[in-house]
Structures are given as C-alpha cells and as structure tokens.
C-alpha cells in the first residue's frame, strides 16, 4: 500500500513539474513563429528577429514584382518565366548580410513569391545593404531600456509591369523583440513580443514614410524564462522530497494500526 501511495504522489509531483515548465516556457514561445493573417494579400513582408547584442535574423517574403517596384530589381515576372534563385541570392548577399539556407518559392495570384532568410551581425549596418537601403536603423541603450528605431523612406518606384495587382495588396514590417516591450508606435495588437506595421502597397511604392519605434527591457525573455524554469524545478523537487519523507514517516504508524 505504501509503495502505491508513494508512486501516486510521485506521479502527481511530476505532473505539477510538467505543467509548471510548460507555463514558464509559454512566454518565451510567444512570437517565435509568425504568419500572415488569413485572406491578407501581403505582397512584401520584412521580418526582423532581433537580439540584444545587435545581431538579427531577417526574413523577406515578397513577390518578384514587388521587389522590382520597391527595390529596383529586374527579375523576370512572367507567369511562365523560370525562377533564377542564384540571382535572388546574389541580390541579398552583401558585406553585411548572409543568405542562410535555400531560397524557397511559391505562387499566388499567378505571381511568383520568394522567401529569403538572412543573418545580420549588426542591425545598425543593415541599411548599408542594397535590399534594405531604403531604411535607417538605430539600436542603442537609453537609460534602463533599449531603443529600436527604423525609418523607412522612398522606394525605388519602378514600374512593375503587368503584375495583376488589385489595389488591396499590403506591405508589412514585423519586429520580434527579445525582451518585454515597454513602448511601441504600431497601431496593431501586440502578439507576444511581435510588433507589426503595415502600409498599402501603393503608398509604399510612392515612398510614403514609415517609422518603426519600440523600446524594450535590457533583459531577454529567454533568460527570464530559463531562470523561472530553474526555480520552478527546484521548488517542485523540494516538494517531492518532502512528500516522500512524509509518506515514509507515516509507514510505522500504519504498521502499528495493522
């Protein structure tokens, strides 16, 4: 009987540990993955996953027509034209950016889209790269907070040809911040630690200015999550030991009663 009771209590303690660990890690998981909203016609998406040391991973998901119009490229946009992945890789490969992995492609509304993953050693220098030269980047510590500011200026303003745009297309900029957000100037709802800014494609082609402004804590969410997980584990372990001690102490009394 005692062994059964001990096993049941141990199982309960392990269940508590699992639930607590999941709760502790949930905060860090928010914002790791993002995606376009349903039925939203994003023609160009620029996504920055920032670290407190200034390094970043940048994702660009865009149609070739949007890259031509916004960034001045000359990719073939005919529906039957083959995709030149090496040309896309060469465009995004600069002294301050490195293409990471394969360039994926998709098709929507008879337009070719590409997705590129880039590694950046210093987000403040990203504006030196031709694909991102329409922006100036600022990332610094200001008192008790870190400040991120990106000012997006004129686009290339080139003709996109027969892209088939309907006027409903949207340009999006997303920012994944590494710590708790204290201020932002987006009008959209915060999802975890992800901020979104949007513009109609027509406005971005005309070069309507857009400023991304955010301030965050100097301590990363991952560090806080690991710290919380560690203390949760210690607390559950202590509780588990106390339960075992209490069960063993009750054993002699149970034998005498028998």
N, C-alpha and C positions, 0 to 999 in steps of 0.2 A: 504493500500500500504506500509505504513511504517513497519507494522508487517511482511509482506512478505520479505521486504528488509532486516530487522534485522535477520530473520530466515535464509535467504540465506547466509548472511555474517557469521553468527554463524556456519552454516554447513561448510562453506569454512575454517573457522579457525580450526574447529575440524579435518577436513581432513588434514590440514597442520600439526597439532599436531600428528596425527597418522603416517603420512609419516616420520616426523622427529624422532619420537620414534623408528620406525622400523629401520631407518638408524642408530640411536645411538646404538641400541642393536645388529645390524648385526655383528659388530666387535667382540662382546663377544660371539656370537653364533658360530663363526668360530672355528672349531676344537673340538667342543663338541662331535660330532659323527664321527667316522671313520669307515673305512671298507676296506677290501681287494680289490685290483683292479680287474677288470674283467679278467677272464681266468688266473689269477695268482695262482699258486699252492703253497700257503703258508702251510707249514707243521707244523711250530711252530711260534706263534706270542706272543710277550710280550709287553704289552702296559701300560705305566705309566702315570697317570694323577696326576700331581704334584701341591702342594700348596706351597705358600711362607713360611708357618710355618713348612715345612718339612714333613707334613702328605701327604699321597698319596693313591690313589686307583689304584690297579694293576689288569689288566686283562690278563689272559693266555688262548689262544686258540690254541690247539695242538692236534695232533693225539696221540693215546696211544703208537704207535710205535716210534714216535719222543721223547716222554717222556722217554721211555725205553732207547733209544740210547743216548739221550743227558743228561738226568738227572739220569740215573741209576735205574729207577723204574722197576717193574716186572709185569706190568699189562698184562692181557690176551689180545692178539691182534687177535686171530682167528676171522674171519668174523661172526661166529655164537656164539661167546662167550658173555655171558651177561655182561653188564657194572656194575662194582662194584663202585657205586657212593660214598659209605662210605669210601672205600679205597682211592679214589681220594681226598675226603675231608680230610682224615687223613694225607695224604702226604703234602697237602698245609697248614694244620693247624699247626702253630708253635708259640713259645713265642712272635714272632714279627709280625706275620701275622694272620688275622682272615678271614675266608671264609664268604662272605656276600651273602646270598641268596642261591638259588638252583643251583646245577651244571647241566648245560644243555649239551645235547649231540646231535651229528649229524653224518652223514655218508657220506663219499666222496671217490670215487675210491676204494670202498669196504674196507675202513678203518674207524675205529671209532674215532671221534674227541670229545673232551670235552672243555667246556668253563667255566672258574672259575673266579669269582670276589673276590678280596681280599682287605682288608683295612689294611693300614700300618701307625703306629703312628710316625715313624721316618724313612725316606727313607735311612738315613745313616746306619741304622742297618739291612737293608733288606738282605745284604749278609750273615747274621748270620742264615738265614732260608735255609734249605737244598735245596728247589727248586730253590733258587737264589744264591747259594753259589759259582757259577762259576763267579760271578761278585763282584767287589768292588764298593761302591757308595760314592761319595763325593758331598756334597751340602753345600755351605757356601757363605757368603757375602765377596766380594773382592772389596773394594772401593765403587763405585756407582753402582755396578752390583752384581747379584747373579750368582754363578757358579755351574753348574751341570756337573758331570763327572762320567761316568760309564765305567769301564774297564772289558770286558768280556773275560775270559780266557778259559782254557781247558774244554771240555765237558766230560761226563762220558765215551764216546767211546765204549759203549756196542753194541753188535750185535742186530739188530732189527728183525732178523728172516725174514720170507717171507712177507715183508711189501709191496711189489709191487711198490717200488719207481722206477721212470724212469730216475732220474738224473736232472729233471727240477724243483725239489722242492726247496722252498726258506724258509729261516728263516728271520723273520722281528722283529725289535725292534722299537717301537713308543713312542714318548715322547710328551705329551701335557703340554705345559708350561703356567703358569698363567699370564705372563706379556709379554711385547713386546720383541721379540728376537733381540739381538744385535750381536750375533756371533753363528755360529754352524759349525760343520765339516762334515755334511752329504752332499752327492752328489745329493740328491734328491730335488725336488722342495718343497718349504715350502707351506703348506696348512693352511692358517690362522696362528695359533700358534702351529701347529703339525709338528714335525720332524720325519723323517723315516730313518732307517738304515737297509740294507738288506745284507744277505750272502747266497750263495748257501748252501743247507743243508749238502752237502758233506764236505764243508770247516768247517762248524760248528761242525760236527761230529769229524773232525780231530783236532779241537780246535784252528783253526786259530784265532788269537787275533782280537778283535774289540773294538774300543773306541768310546763312545758317549760323545761328548763335546759340551756344549752350555752355553751361557751367556745371561742374561735377566735383564730387568729393575726391580727395587725393588718395583714398584707399580703395583698391579694386574690390569688386563684388566677389570675385573668385577667392581672394584672400579671406574675406569675411565669411564666405560660405565654408571654406575649409576649417577656419577657426571654430565656427559654430558646430560643424560636424564633429570635430575633435572633442569639444566639451560635451556634446550630446553623447558620444560614445563612452566617455569617462563616466558620466552620470549614470548611464544605463548599466555599465559594468559594475559600478559600486552597488547599485540597487540589486543586481543579480547576485552578487556575493552576499549581501545582507539577507536576501531571501533564502539562499542555501543554508546560511548559518542558522536562520530561524527555524527552518524545517528540521535540521539535524538536532537542534536543541529540544524540539518537541518530541523527538523519537522516544527517549526514555520514558516520558510521561505516558505515551501511547502504549508502550510495553507493559508498564505497571497497571494500567487500566485493563489491559487484556488479561 
